[in-house]
Amino acid sequence: VAMEEARRMGARVVHGDRNIDITMQRLQSSLRDVDFTKVLRSTVSVQPTSPLRHVNLSNMFTEETVEAMKTREAASEMMNMTKQVLPEAVRVIRDERDEFMVEKLLACSGRVVAVVGIGHMDGIEKLWGEAMQKPKVKK
């Protein structure tokens, strides 16, 4: 829909995410030394009010679970839970890409509309806010 709207308005489209091949190479490298037996045995705590409180491996793909994941709170919580057991993976698939996308956005001029996955919104907003607080350097 965003692409169609950009074409309709004559807006320039910039693909601002890191190349998937690079992300996958970095993810593979980050998981090289992971003890998956330990990961499978690990537990993470979920708050009683969490939208993820009913999620487990046996009902991961129910309509209720999929709908629950469509909120910012749930996406953030899922990443934080994953970070407890696979911090390097979260760094690669979320944090590094947030930084990459913010750099791309900062390089754009004029008015910008960014379409990003819900799991990236918190990080991008934080990094964007930090970038806006930095004094501008004159060239």
DSSP file (Angstrom, degrees, kcal/mol; ACC not computed):
  #  RESIDUE AA STRUCTURE BP1 BP2  ACC     N-H-->O    O-->H-N    N-H-->O    O-->H-N    TCO  KAPPA ALPHA  PHI   PSI    X-CA   Y-CA   Z-CA
    1    1 A V     >        0   0    0      0, 0.0     4,-2.5     0, 0.0     5,-0.2   0.000 360.0 360.0 360.0 -40.8    0.0    0.0    0.0
    2    2 A A  H  >  +     0   0    0      1,-0.2     4,-2.5     2,-0.2     5,-0.2   0.906 360.0  49.9 -63.1 -40.7    2.8    2.4    0.8
    3    3 A M  H  > S+     0   0    0      2,-0.2     4,-2.3     1,-0.2    -1,-0.2   0.917 111.1  48.8 -64.0 -43.1    4.5    1.7   -2.5
    4    4 A E  H  > S+     0   0    0      1,-0.2     4,-2.5     2,-0.2    -2,-0.2   0.911 112.1  48.6 -63.0 -42.4    1.2    2.3   -4.4
    5    5 A E  H  X S+     0   0    0     -4,-2.5     4,-2.2     2,-0.2     6,-0.2   0.896 109.6  52.1 -66.3 -40.1    0.7    5.6   -2.5
    6    6 A A  H  X>S+     0   0    0     -4,-2.5     5,-2.5     2,-0.2     4,-0.9   0.924 111.1  47.4 -61.7 -43.7    4.2    6.7   -3.2
    7    7 A R  H ><5S+     0   0    0     -4,-2.3     3,-0.6     1,-0.2    -2,-0.2   0.924 110.7  52.1 -62.1 -43.9    3.7    6.1   -6.9
    8    8 A R  H 3<5S+     0   0    0     -4,-2.5    -1,-0.2     1,-0.2    -2,-0.2   0.877 115.7  40.6 -60.0 -38.6    0.4    7.9   -6.8
    9    9 A M  H 3<5S-     0   0    0     -4,-2.2    -1,-0.2    -5,-0.1    -2,-0.2   0.536 109.9-119.8 -88.3  -7.3    2.0   10.9   -5.2
   10   10 A G  T <<5 +     0   0    0     -4,-0.9    -3,-0.2    -3,-0.6     2,-0.2   0.765  58.8 158.3  73.0  24.2    5.2   10.8   -7.3
   11   11 A A      < -     0   0    0     -5,-2.5     2,-0.3    -6,-0.2    -1,-0.2  -0.531  46.1-111.6 -83.6 148.2    7.2   10.4   -4.1
   12   12 A R        -     0   0    0     -2,-0.2     2,-0.5    -3,-0.1    -1,-0.1  -0.592  28.8-142.3 -74.6 136.5   10.7    8.9   -4.2
   13   13 A V        -     0   0    0     -2,-0.3     2,-0.5     2,-0.0   -10,-0.0  -0.899  15.5-170.6-105.2 128.5   10.9    5.5   -2.5
   14   14 A V        -     0   0    0     -2,-0.5     2,-0.9     2,-0.0    94,-0.0  -0.976  17.8-144.0-119.3 124.0   13.9    4.6   -0.5
   15   15 A H        +     0   0    0     -2,-0.5    -2,-0.0     1,-0.1     0, 0.0  -0.783  24.1 178.7 -86.6 109.9   14.5    1.1    0.8
   16   16 A G        +     0   0    0     -2,-0.9    88,-0.3     2,-0.1     2,-0.2   0.307  39.9  99.0-103.2   8.8   16.1    1.8    4.2
   17   17 A D  S    S-     0   0    0      1,-0.1     2,-0.1    87,-0.1     3,-0.1  -0.607  79.6 -98.6 -94.1 157.7   16.7   -1.6    5.7
   18   18 A R        -     0   0    0     -2,-0.2    -1,-0.1     1,-0.1    -2,-0.1  -0.422  53.5 -84.6 -69.7 148.4   20.0   -3.4    5.6
   19   19 A N     >  -     0   0    0      1,-0.1     4,-2.1    -2,-0.1     3,-0.5  -0.285  34.9-132.2 -54.4 131.9   20.4   -6.1    2.9
   20   20 A I  H  > S+     0   0    0      1,-0.2     4,-2.8     2,-0.2     5,-0.2   0.832 104.5  58.7 -60.5 -34.5   18.8   -9.4    4.1
   21   21 A D  H  > S+     0   0    0      2,-0.2     4,-2.1     1,-0.2    -1,-0.2   0.900 107.5  46.5 -63.1 -39.4   21.9  -11.4    3.1
   22   22 A I  H  > S+     0   0    0     -3,-0.5     4,-2.5     2,-0.2    -2,-0.2   0.925 112.7  49.7 -67.4 -44.2   24.1   -9.2    5.4
   23   23 A T  H  X S+     0   0    0     -4,-2.1     4,-2.6     1,-0.2    -2,-0.2   0.922 112.1  48.0 -60.3 -44.0   21.6   -9.6    8.2
   24   24 A M  H  X S+     0   0    0     -4,-2.8     4,-2.7     2,-0.2    -1,-0.2   0.885 111.1  50.3 -66.8 -38.3   21.5  -13.4    7.8
   25   25 A Q  H  X S+     0   0    0     -4,-2.1     4,-2.2    -5,-0.2    -1,-0.2   0.926 113.4  46.0 -63.1 -43.7   25.3  -13.7    7.7
   26   26 A R  H  X S+     0   0    0     -4,-2.5     4,-2.3     2,-0.2    -2,-0.2   0.880 112.7  50.4 -67.3 -37.8   25.6  -11.6   10.8
   27   27 A L  H  X S+     0   0    0     -4,-2.6     4,-1.6     2,-0.2    -2,-0.2   0.938 110.2  49.5 -65.0 -46.2   22.8  -13.6   12.5
   28   28 A Q  H  < S+     0   0    0     -4,-2.7     4,-0.5     1,-0.2     3,-0.3   0.918 112.8  47.7 -58.4 -44.0   24.5  -16.9   11.6
   29   29 A S  H >< S+     0   0    0     -4,-2.2     3,-0.9     1,-0.2     4,-0.3   0.890 109.6  52.7 -64.0 -40.0   27.8  -15.6   13.0
   30   30 A S  H 3< S+     0   0    0     -4,-2.3     3,-0.3     1,-0.2    -1,-0.2   0.765 111.3  47.1 -69.0 -24.3   26.1  -14.4   16.2
   31   31 A L  T >< S+     0   0    0     -4,-1.6     3,-1.6    -3,-0.3    -1,-0.2   0.463  83.0  98.7 -95.1  -2.0   24.6  -17.8   16.8
   32   32 A R  T <  S+     0   0    0     -3,-0.9    -1,-0.2    -4,-0.5    -2,-0.1   0.860  91.6  33.9 -54.7 -41.6   27.8  -19.8   16.1
   33   33 A D  T 3  S+     0   0    0     -4,-0.3     2,-0.3    -3,-0.3    -1,-0.3   0.211  88.3 126.1-102.7  15.2   28.7  -20.2   19.8
   34   34 A V    <   -     0   0    0     -3,-1.6     2,-1.1     1,-0.1     3,-0.1  -0.569  56.8-139.2 -78.5 134.2   25.1  -20.5   21.2
   35   35 A D     >  -     0   0    0     -2,-0.3     4,-1.8     1,-0.2     3,-0.4  -0.798  18.7-172.4 -89.8  97.7   24.3  -23.5   23.4
   36   36 A F  H  > S+     0   0    0     -2,-1.1     4,-2.6     1,-0.2    -1,-0.2   0.745  80.8  62.5 -69.8 -22.8   20.9  -24.3   22.1
   37   37 A T  H  > S+     0   0    0      2,-0.2     4,-1.4     1,-0.2    -1,-0.2   0.924 106.7  45.8 -63.0 -43.4   20.3  -27.0   24.8
   38   38 A K  H  > S+     0   0    0     -3,-0.4     4,-0.9     2,-0.2    -2,-0.2   0.900 111.6  52.1 -64.9 -41.2   20.7  -24.2   27.3
   39   39 A V  H >< S+     0   0    0     -4,-1.8     3,-0.8     1,-0.2    -2,-0.2   0.929 108.6  50.2 -61.5 -45.7   18.4  -21.9   25.3
   40   40 A L  H 3< S+     0   0    0     -4,-2.6    -1,-0.2     1,-0.3    -2,-0.2   0.796 112.9  47.1 -65.2 -27.8   15.7  -24.6   25.2
   41   41 A R  H 3< S+     0   0    0     -4,-1.4    -1,-0.3    -5,-0.2    -2,-0.2   0.596  92.8 103.6 -87.4 -12.0   15.9  -25.2   28.9
   42   42 A S    <<  -     0   0    0     -4,-0.9     2,-0.4    -3,-0.8    43,-0.1  -0.296  56.7-152.0 -73.5 155.9   15.8  -21.5   29.7
   43   43 A T        -     0   0    0     41,-0.1     2,-0.4    -2,-0.0    -2,-0.1  -0.936   3.5-158.2-124.7 150.6   12.7  -19.8   31.1
   44   44 A V        -     0   0    0     -2,-0.4     2,-0.3    41,-0.0    37,-0.1  -0.958  21.3-119.6-125.9 148.0   11.6  -16.2   30.7
   45   45 A S        -     0   0    0     -2,-0.4     2,-0.4    36,-0.0    -2,-0.0  -0.682  22.9-166.0 -90.5 140.4    9.2  -14.4   32.9
   46   46 A V        -     0   0    0     -2,-0.3    -2,-0.0     7,-0.1    31,-0.0  -0.991  23.9-119.3-125.3 130.1    6.0  -13.0   31.6
   47   47 A Q    >   -     0   0    0     -2,-0.4     3,-1.9     1,-0.1     5,-0.1  -0.345  23.3-119.4 -65.6 146.6    3.9  -10.5   33.5
   48   48 A P  T 3  S+     0   0    0      0, 0.0    -1,-0.1     0, 0.0     5,-0.1   0.760 115.5  48.1 -59.4 -24.7    0.3  -11.6   34.4
   49   49 A T  T 3  S+     0   0    0      3,-0.0    -2,-0.1     4,-0.0     0, 0.0   0.408  86.1 124.1 -94.8   1.9   -1.1   -8.6   32.4
   50   50 A S    X   -     0   0    0     -3,-1.9     3,-1.5     1,-0.1     4,-0.2  -0.299  67.1-133.8 -64.9 142.7    1.1   -9.3   29.4
   51   51 A P  T 3  S+     0   0    0      0, 0.0     3,-0.3     0, 0.0    -1,-0.1   0.644 109.7  55.9 -67.2 -11.5   -0.5   -9.8   26.0
   52   52 A L  T >  S+     0   0    0      1,-0.2     3,-1.7    -5,-0.1    -2,-0.1   0.308  71.6 107.7-100.1   7.8    1.8  -12.8   25.7
   53   53 A R  T <  S+     0   0    0     -3,-1.5    -1,-0.2     1,-0.3    -7,-0.1   0.749  83.4  43.8 -62.2 -23.4    0.7  -14.5   28.9
   54   54 A H  T 3  S+     0   0    0     -3,-0.3     2,-0.4    -4,-0.2    -1,-0.3   0.411  89.0 111.8 -99.7   1.5   -1.1  -17.2   26.9
   55   55 A V    <   +     0   0    0     -3,-1.7     2,-0.3    10,-0.1     5,-0.1  -0.611  33.2 143.5 -82.4 129.1    1.6  -17.8   24.3
   56   56 A N    >   -     0   0    0     -2,-0.4     3,-1.2     1,-0.0     4,-0.3  -0.933  63.6 -90.3-149.5 174.2    3.5  -21.1   24.4
   57   57 A L  G >  S+     0   0    0     -2,-0.3     3,-0.6     1,-0.3     4,-0.2   0.803 121.3  57.0 -60.5 -29.6    4.9  -23.4   21.7
   58   58 A S  G 3  S+     0   0    0      1,-0.2    -1,-0.3     2,-0.1     3,-0.1   0.741 120.5  26.8 -77.1 -20.9    1.7  -25.4   21.5
   59   59 A N  G X  S+     0   0    0     -3,-1.2     3,-1.3     1,-0.1     6,-0.2   0.049  80.9 123.8-126.7  29.0   -0.5  -22.4   20.6
   60   60 A M  T <  S+     0   0    0     -3,-0.6    -2,-0.1    -4,-0.3    -1,-0.1   0.794  79.0  40.2 -60.3 -32.0    2.1  -20.1   19.0
   61   61 A F  T 3  S+     0   0    0     -4,-0.2    -1,-0.3    -3,-0.1     2,-0.1   0.011  80.7 127.2-114.9  29.1    0.1  -19.7   15.7
   62   62 A T  S <> S-     0   0    0     -3,-1.3     4,-2.7     1,-0.1     5,-0.2  -0.447  72.8-111.9 -75.8 159.7   -3.5  -19.5   16.9
   63   63 A E  H  > S+     0   0    0      1,-0.2     4,-2.5     2,-0.2     5,-0.2   0.889 118.9  54.1 -58.6 -39.3   -5.5  -16.5   15.6
   64   64 A E  H  > S+     0   0    0      2,-0.2     4,-2.2     1,-0.2    -1,-0.2   0.914 110.6  45.2 -62.1 -43.8   -5.6  -15.1   19.2
   65   65 A T  H  > S+     0   0    0     -6,-0.2     4,-1.7     2,-0.2    -2,-0.2   0.925 112.6  50.1 -67.0 -44.8   -1.8  -15.3   19.5
   66   66 A V  H  < S+     0   0    0     -4,-2.7     4,-0.4     1,-0.2    -2,-0.2   0.921 112.7  47.4 -60.8 -43.6   -1.2  -13.8   16.1
   67   67 A E  H >< S+     0   0    0     -4,-2.5     3,-1.4     1,-0.2    -1,-0.2   0.893 108.5  55.0 -64.3 -39.6   -3.6  -10.9   16.8
   68   68 A A  H >< S+     0   0    0     -4,-2.2     3,-0.8     1,-0.3     6,-0.3   0.836 102.7  57.8 -62.6 -31.5   -1.9  -10.3   20.2
   69   69 A M  T 3< S+     0   0    0     -4,-1.7    -1,-0.3     1,-0.2    -2,-0.2   0.565  86.2  80.3 -76.1  -8.0    1.4   -9.9   18.5
   70   70 A K  T <  S+     0   0    0     -3,-1.4     2,-0.3    -4,-0.4    -1,-0.2   0.241  76.8  88.9 -85.9  15.6    0.1   -7.1   16.4
   71   71 A T  S <> S-     0   0    0     -3,-0.8     4,-2.4     1,-0.1     5,-0.2  -0.832  80.5-127.6-110.1 153.4    0.6   -4.6   19.2
   72   72 A R  H  > S+     0   0    0     -2,-0.3     4,-2.5     1,-0.2     5,-0.2   0.895 110.2  54.3 -62.0 -41.5    3.6   -2.6   19.9
   73   73 A E  H  > S+     0   0    0      1,-0.2     4,-2.5     2,-0.2    -1,-0.2   0.920 110.8  44.9 -60.3 -45.8    3.6   -3.7   23.5
   74   74 A A  H  > S+     0   0    0     -6,-0.3     4,-2.8     2,-0.2    -2,-0.2   0.912 112.9  50.0 -67.9 -42.3    3.6   -7.4   22.5
   75   75 A A  H  X S+     0   0    0     -4,-2.4     4,-2.0     2,-0.2    -2,-0.2   0.918 113.4  46.8 -62.5 -42.5    6.2   -7.0   19.9
   76   76 A S  H  X S+     0   0    0     -4,-2.5     4,-2.4     2,-0.2    -2,-0.2   0.914 113.3  48.6 -64.7 -43.6    8.5   -5.2   22.3
   77   77 A E  H  X S+     0   0    0     -4,-2.5     4,-2.5    -5,-0.2    -2,-0.2   0.897 109.1  52.9 -65.3 -39.5    7.9   -7.8   25.0
   78   78 A M  H  X S+     0   0    0     -4,-2.8     4,-2.4     1,-0.2    -1,-0.2   0.918 111.1  46.9 -62.2 -42.7    8.6  -10.7   22.6
   79   79 A M  H  X S+     0   0    0     -4,-2.0     4,-2.5     2,-0.2    -1,-0.2   0.900 112.0  50.3 -65.3 -40.0   11.9   -9.1   21.6
   80   80 A N  H  X S+     0   0    0     -4,-2.4     4,-1.0     2,-0.2    -2,-0.2   0.877 111.0  48.9 -66.6 -36.4   12.8   -8.5   25.3
   81   81 A M  H >X S+     0   0    0     -4,-2.5     4,-0.7     2,-0.2     3,-0.5   0.921 112.7  47.7 -65.8 -43.8   11.9  -12.1   26.1
   82   82 A T  H >X S+     0   0    0     -4,-2.4     4,-3.3     1,-0.2     3,-1.0   0.883 105.7  59.4 -64.0 -37.5   14.1  -13.3   23.2
   83   83 A K  H 3< S+     0   0    0     -4,-2.5    -1,-0.2     1,-0.3    -2,-0.2   0.796  96.0  63.2 -62.5 -28.4   16.9  -11.0   24.3
   84   84 A Q  H << S+     0   0    0     -4,-1.0    -1,-0.3    -3,-0.5    -2,-0.2   0.838 120.0  22.1 -64.8 -32.0   17.0  -12.8   27.7
   85   85 A V  H << S+     0   0    0     -3,-1.0    -2,-0.2    -4,-0.7    -1,-0.2   0.702 138.3  26.7-109.1 -25.1   18.0  -16.1   25.9
   86   86 A L     X  +     0   0    0     -4,-3.3     4,-1.9    -5,-0.2     3,-0.3  -0.487  64.5 159.8-136.1  64.8   19.5  -14.9   22.6
   87   87 A P  H  > S+     0   0    0      0, 0.0     4,-2.1     0, 0.0     5,-0.1   0.860  75.8  52.7 -59.7 -37.8   20.9  -11.4   23.2
   88   88 A E  H  > S+     0   0    0      1,-0.2     4,-1.9     2,-0.2     5,-0.2   0.878 107.2  52.5 -66.9 -36.9   23.3  -11.4   20.2
   89   89 A A  H  > S+     0   0    0     -3,-0.3     4,-3.0     2,-0.2     5,-0.3   0.916 110.1  47.9 -64.7 -42.5   20.5  -12.5   17.9
   90   90 A V  H  X>S+     0   0    0     -4,-1.9     4,-2.2     1,-0.2     5,-1.7   0.884 108.3  55.5 -65.4 -37.8   18.3   -9.6   19.0
   91   91 A R  I  <>S+     0   0    0     -4,-2.1     5,-3.2    -5,-0.2     6,-0.3   0.918 114.9  39.5 -59.3 -42.5   21.2   -7.2   18.6
   92   92 A V  I  <5S+     0   0    0     -4,-1.9     5,-0.5     3,-0.2    -2,-0.2   0.943 121.8  38.2 -74.4 -48.8   21.6   -8.3   15.0
   93   93 A I  I  <5S+     0   0    0     -4,-3.0    -3,-0.2    -5,-0.2    -2,-0.2   0.741 135.6  11.7 -82.4 -20.9   18.0   -8.6   13.9
   94   94 A R  I  X5S+     0   0    0     -4,-2.2     4,-2.6    -5,-0.3    -3,-0.2   0.744 125.6  42.4-115.6 -62.3   16.6   -5.6   15.7
   95   95 A D  I  ><S+     0   0    0     -5,-1.7     4,-2.1     1,-0.2    -3,-0.2   0.905 116.6  44.2 -63.1 -48.1   19.2   -3.2   17.2
   96   96 A E  H  ><S+     0   0    0     -5,-3.2     4,-2.3    -6,-0.2    -1,-0.2   0.900 115.8  49.0 -64.0 -38.9   21.7   -3.1   14.4
   97   97 A R  H  > S+     0   0    0     -5,-0.5     4,-2.9    -6,-0.3     5,-0.2   0.868 106.8  55.6 -70.4 -35.0   18.9   -2.7   11.8
   98   98 A D  H  X S+     0   0    0     -4,-2.6     4,-2.4     2,-0.2    -1,-0.2   0.947 110.4  46.4 -57.2 -47.4   17.3    0.1   13.9
   99   99 A E  H  X S+     0   0    0     -4,-2.1     4,-2.2     1,-0.2    -2,-0.2   0.915 112.5  50.0 -61.4 -43.9   20.6    1.9   13.7
  100  100 A F  H  X S+     0   0    0     -4,-2.3     4,-2.0     1,-0.2    -1,-0.2   0.926 111.8  47.6 -60.7 -46.6   20.9    1.3   10.0
  101  101 A M  H  X S+     0   0    0     -4,-2.9     4,-2.6     1,-0.2    -1,-0.2   0.883 110.0  51.9 -66.2 -38.5   17.4    2.5    9.2
  102  102 A V  H  X S+     0   0    0     -4,-2.4     4,-2.8    -5,-0.2    -1,-0.2   0.913 108.1  52.0 -65.0 -41.0   17.8    5.7   11.3
  103  103 A E  H  X S+     0   0    0     -4,-2.2     4,-1.2     1,-0.2    -1,-0.2   0.918 111.2  48.1 -59.4 -42.3   21.0    6.5    9.4
  104  104 A K  H  X S+     0   0    0     -4,-2.0     4,-0.5   -88,-0.3     3,-0.3   0.917 112.4  48.4 -63.5 -43.7   19.1    6.1    6.1
  105  105 A L  H >< S+     0   0    0     -4,-2.6     3,-1.2     1,-0.2    -2,-0.2   0.903 108.5  53.6 -64.0 -41.4   16.2    8.2    7.4
  106  106 A L  H 3< S+     0   0    0     -4,-2.8    -1,-0.2     1,-0.3    -2,-0.2   0.785 104.2  57.2 -64.6 -26.1   18.6   11.0    8.6
  107  107 A A  H 3< S+     0   0    0     -4,-1.2    -1,-0.3    -3,-0.3    -2,-0.2   0.616  89.4  94.6 -80.0 -12.6   20.2   11.0    5.1
  108  108 A C    <<  -     0   0    0     -3,-1.2     2,-0.3    -4,-0.5     4,-0.1  -0.480  65.1-147.5 -78.3 150.2   16.8   11.8    3.5
  109  109 A S        +     0   0    0     -2,-0.1     2,-0.1     2,-0.1    -2,-0.1  -0.834  55.4  11.8-115.7 158.5   15.9   15.4    2.8
  110  110 A G  S    S-     0   0    0     -2,-0.3     2,-0.2     2,-0.1    -2,-0.0  -0.329 112.8 -13.1  78.0-162.3   12.5   17.0    2.8
  111  111 A R        -     0   0    0     -2,-0.1     2,-0.4     2,-0.0    -2,-0.1  -0.546  69.4-166.0 -77.2 139.4    9.3   15.3    4.1
  112  112 A V        -     0   0    0     -2,-0.2     2,-0.5    -4,-0.1    -2,-0.1  -0.983  17.8-165.9-131.7 136.6    9.7   11.6    4.8
  113  113 A V        -     0   0    0     -2,-0.4     2,-0.5     2,-0.0    -2,-0.0  -0.992  17.4-162.3-117.1 122.4    7.2    8.9    5.5
  114  114 A A        -     0   0    0     -2,-0.5     2,-0.6     2,-0.0    -2,-0.0  -0.891   8.9-161.8-109.1 134.0    8.8    5.7    6.9
  115  115 A V        +     0   0    0     -2,-0.5     2,-0.3  -113,-0.0    -2,-0.0  -0.962  26.6 161.3-112.7 115.3    7.1    2.3    6.9
  116  116 A V        -     0   0    0     -2,-0.6     2,-0.1   -99,-0.0     5,-0.1  -0.893  43.5 -90.1-132.4 160.3    8.7    0.0    9.4
  117  117 A G    >>  -     0   0    0     -2,-0.3     3,-2.1     1,-0.1     4,-0.6  -0.382  39.2-115.5 -67.8 149.6    7.9   -3.2   11.2
  118  118 A I  G >4 S+     0   0    0      1,-0.3     3,-0.7     2,-0.2     4,-0.5   0.787 113.3  63.0 -59.2 -29.7    6.2   -2.8   14.6
  119  119 A G  G 34 S+     0   0    0      1,-0.2     4,-0.3     2,-0.1    -1,-0.3   0.618 103.9  48.9 -71.7 -11.8    9.2   -4.4   16.3
  120  120 A H  G <> S+     0   0    0     -3,-2.1     4,-2.6     2,-0.1     5,-0.3   0.538  86.0  87.9-101.8  -9.7   11.5   -1.6   15.1
  121  121 A M  H <X S+     0   0    0     -3,-0.7     4,-2.6    -4,-0.6     5,-0.2   0.917  87.7  47.1 -61.7 -47.2    9.3    1.4   16.2
  122  122 A D  H  > S+     0   0    0     -4,-0.5     4,-2.3     1,-0.2    -1,-0.2   0.940 116.1  44.5 -60.9 -47.5   10.6    1.8   19.7
  123  123 A G  H  > S+     0   0    0     -4,-0.3     4,-2.7     2,-0.2     5,-0.2   0.905 114.3  48.4 -64.8 -42.4   14.3    1.6   18.7
  124  124 A I  H  X S+     0   0    0     -4,-2.6     4,-2.8     2,-0.2     5,-0.2   0.923 111.9  49.2 -65.5 -43.5   13.9    3.9   15.8
  125  125 A E  H  X S+     0   0    0     -4,-2.6     4,-2.4    -5,-0.3    -1,-0.2   0.913 113.0  48.0 -61.5 -41.5   12.0    6.5   17.8
  126  126 A K  H  X S+     0   0    0     -4,-2.3     4,-2.3    -5,-0.2    -2,-0.2   0.956 115.4  43.2 -63.3 -50.7   14.7    6.4   20.5
  127  127 A L  H  X S+     0   0    0     -4,-2.7     4,-2.4     1,-0.2    -2,-0.2   0.871 113.3  52.4 -64.9 -37.1   17.6    6.7   18.1
  128  128 A W  H  X S+     0   0    0     -4,-2.8     4,-2.1    -5,-0.2    -1,-0.2   0.931 109.6  49.3 -63.1 -45.8   15.8    9.4   16.1
  129  129 A G  H  X S+     0   0    0     -4,-2.4     4,-1.0    -5,-0.2    -2,-0.2   0.902 111.2  49.3 -60.3 -42.2   15.2   11.4   19.3
  130  130 A E  H  X S+     0   0    0     -4,-2.3     4,-0.9     1,-0.2     3,-0.5   0.910 110.4  50.8 -63.1 -42.0   18.9   11.0   20.3
  131  131 A A  H  < S+     0   0    0     -4,-2.4     3,-0.5     1,-0.2    -2,-0.2   0.863 107.5  53.2 -64.6 -35.4   20.0   12.1   16.8
  132  132 A M  H  < S+     0   0    0     -4,-2.1    -1,-0.2     1,-0.2    -2,-0.2   0.730 105.3  55.4 -72.8 -21.2   17.7   15.2   17.0
  133  133 A Q  H  < S+     0   0    0     -4,-1.0    -1,-0.2    -3,-0.5    -2,-0.2   0.696  87.1  96.6 -82.4 -20.2   19.3   16.2   20.3
  134  134 A K  S  < S-     0   0    0     -4,-0.9     2,-0.1    -3,-0.5     3,-0.0  -0.455  86.1-107.8 -71.4 139.8   22.8   16.2   18.9
  135  135 A P        -     0   0    0      0, 0.0     2,-0.3     0, 0.0    -1,-0.1  -0.431  36.9-110.1 -65.9 142.0   24.2   19.6   17.8
  136  136 A K        -     0   0    0     -2,-0.1     2,-0.5    -4,-0.1    -4,-0.0  -0.540  26.6-139.0 -73.6 134.5   24.4   20.0   14.0
  137  137 A V        -     0   0    0     -2,-0.3     2,-0.3    -3,-0.0    -1,-0.0  -0.852  13.8-136.5 -97.3 124.9   27.9   20.1   12.7
  138  138 A K              0   0    0     -2,-0.5     0, 0.0     1,-0.1     0, 0.0  -0.621 360.0 360.0 -81.7 138.6   28.5   22.6   10.0
  139  139 A K              0   0    0     -2,-0.3    -1,-0.1     0, 0.0    -2,-0.0   0.403 360.0 360.0 -99.9 360.0   30.6   21.4    7.0
